[in-house]
Amino acid sequence: MPDTRDEQAILVMGLGRFSTAIATTLDDLGRDVLVVEKNPDTAQRWSHRLRVVEGDATSMEVLDQVGAGDFTVAVVGVGTSLEASVLVTANLVDLGIPQIWAKAVSRAHGRILRRIGAHHVIYPEYDAGTRVAHMVSGRMLDYIEMEDGFSIVKMRPPREIRG
């Protein structure tokens, strides 16, 4: 059976600050984004800018209705409820989505998300704090830590080698 998944479209769960930043940035980059948002007011507020479906992603029926199984990438930005985050992630794992990026609010939350099958776990507040600390500490202009223990650093050269 051929894989009919859309390689370009990205499924985003929730429209909190983190998910909204991801969804709008992806949209600005020209990617096809579908957002599933439980809160009707929030869904309505963003429907002029993004393709938003109002629904509870903890329900497998809702995910089936929006065609979630056809996506190759999904982002779980649910952070206010640990239970909802775990249920949504587990549903996406059950659908066999090849790349699941999930937001964690703590190390324990991240361990649970990994154990149930999230491929990438993001700690937005920790990552932002680490990045800002590196920039505040001195010559660094930008700092990005990668998953495999590598970092990308943009920094000012020492005075002795400038020019």
Secondary structure, DSSP 8 states (H G I E B T S, - for coil): -----EEEEEEEE--SHHHHHHHHHHHHTT--EEEEES-HHHHHHHTTTSEEEE--TTSHHHHHHTTGGGEEEEEE---S-HHHHHHHHHHHHHTT-SEEEEE-SSHHHHHHHHHHT-SEEE-HHHHHHHHHHHHHTSSEEEEEE-TTS-EEEEE---GGG--
